[in-house]
Amino acid sequence: MKKIALILLSLVLSNFAFADGLNPNELTYVVSMSVNEKTAAQIDDFSAFYQALVEGNEPGTLAWQFYRGADEKIYLIERYADSDAALQHVTNISPGGIQEKEFGDFSDHFVIEKLIIHGTPSTRLVESLEAVGLPLEFRSTISGYSRN
């Protein structure tokens, strides 16, 4: 009976933690990129292909959306359930990962100029991103909500 009471209490507390609609572990990336000598049609086709690839291989990725700015830059919004989900993406695109080749194609289409991470990433995730050498910026959460 004590076990059941503890399980119920855990469920209630975990739901209370998300009562304001904020998953404190969620991460949102905003990636600014320039186009690497490709036509708009090539960028559109590749973007559709790549987002479908991520959607099919990364269940912890909540959103993956490409946008074109008036400045002709491409902006990518990535949402992850948590740092482990974001690490899964890093693993997938790394040498030997299931998306290694496609990430090479990604790099053939885009030049990443800045990666802004919103939320509180784990130390392991930060270290893995720093090891890649991407230009990183971090933004900590103040308040908000997120719907899945």
Buried (B, 14 or more C-beta within 10 A) or exposed (E): EEEEEEEEEEEEEEEEEEEEEBBEBBBBBBBBBEBEEBEEEBBEEBBEEBBEBBEEBBEBBBBBEBEBEEEEBBBBBBBBBBBEBBBBBBBBBBEEBEBEEBBEBBEEBBBBEEBBBBBBBBEEBBEBBEEEEEEBEEEEBEEEEBEE
